[in-house]
Amino acid sequence: MDIQIADAPPGIQGQGFFATSLDKAVGLARANSLWPLPFATSCCGIEFMATMASNYDMARFGSERLSFSPRQADLLMVMGTIAKKMGPVVRQVYLQMAEPRWVIAVGACASSGGIFDTYSVLQGIDKVIPVDVYVPGCPPRPEQIIDGITKIQELVKNEPLRRRNSPEYQALMASYGIK
């Protein structure tokens, strides 16, 4: 069994010491301890279940603890078709999550409405909440979902601690009506 250790953030190292910036240390800790909240409504949820099973084992990436409480999650994974009536529910779940929070849209339906170009289907969850990573596919394979998780981890690892206070981030939230 080969155990892989996470790479140390850039810093100064020497005999018996290692120094880095607080941003890098916090980013490394956050990236390797994501608590996802799966919001699965259709077939993409089944692929997510396969991703969590022993064959693909998403726990290797620090995302073993699924949270079904928005107050304890920091990664919202929206998977499947979201009806327009579900849009406010997805938004409420997002708003109940503590900062910092990230969102993955898994599959064609969550990303763009998929094949359901109808009046009742939301044409992408980015109409109601900001999305950080899109995972394509109908439904996406477990490898694609894992790739989406690694993309989120890179984003989290390199995100400055003060990004959420930046005028750009505040403008993004204001564009969604979020204060």
Rosetta blueprint (number, residue, H / E / L):
1 M L
2 D L
3 I L
4 Q L
5 I L
6 A L
7 D L
8 A L
9 P L
10 P L
11 G E
12 I E
13 Q E
14 G E
15 Q L
16 G L
17 F E
18 F E
19 A E
20 T E
21 S L
22 L H
23 D H
24 K H
25 A H
26 V H
27 G H
28 L H
29 A H
30 R H
31 A H
32 N L
33 S L
34 L L
35 W L
36 P E
37 L E
38 P E
39 F E
40 A E
41 T L
42 S L
43 C H
44 C H
45 G H
46 I H
47 E H
48 F H
49 M H
50 A H
51 T H
52 M H
53 A L
54 S L
55 N L
56 Y L
57 D L
58 M H
59 A H
60 R H
61 F H
62 G L
63 S L
64 E L
65 R L
66 L L
67 S L
68 F L
69 S L
70 P H
71 R H
72 Q H
73 A L
74 D L
75 L E
76 L E
77 M E
78 V E
79 M E
80 G L
81 T L
82 I L
83 A E
84 K H
85 K H
86 M H
87 G H
88 P H
89 V H
90 V H
91 R H
92 Q H
93 V H
94 Y H
95 L H
96 Q H
97 M L
98 A L
99 E L
100 P L
101 R L
102 W E
103 V E
104 I E
105 A E
106 V E
107 G H
108 A H
109 C H
110 A H
111 S H
112 S H
113 G L
114 G L
115 I L
116 F L
117 D L
118 T L
119 Y L
120 S L
121 V E
122 L L
123 Q L
124 G L
125 I H
126 D H
127 K H
128 V L
129 I L
130 P L
131 V L
132 D L
133 V E
134 Y E
135 V E
136 P L
137 G L
138 C L
139 P L
140 P L
141 R L
142 P H
143 E H
144 Q H
145 I H
146 I H
147 D H
148 G H
149 I H
150 T H
151 K H
152 I H
153 Q H
154 E H
155 L H
156 V H
157 K H
158 N H
159 E L
160 P L
161 L L
162 R L
163 R H
164 R H
165 N H
166 S L
167 P H
168 E H
169 Y H
170 Q H
171 A H
172 L H
173 M H
174 A H
175 S H
176 Y L
177 G L
178 I L
179 K L
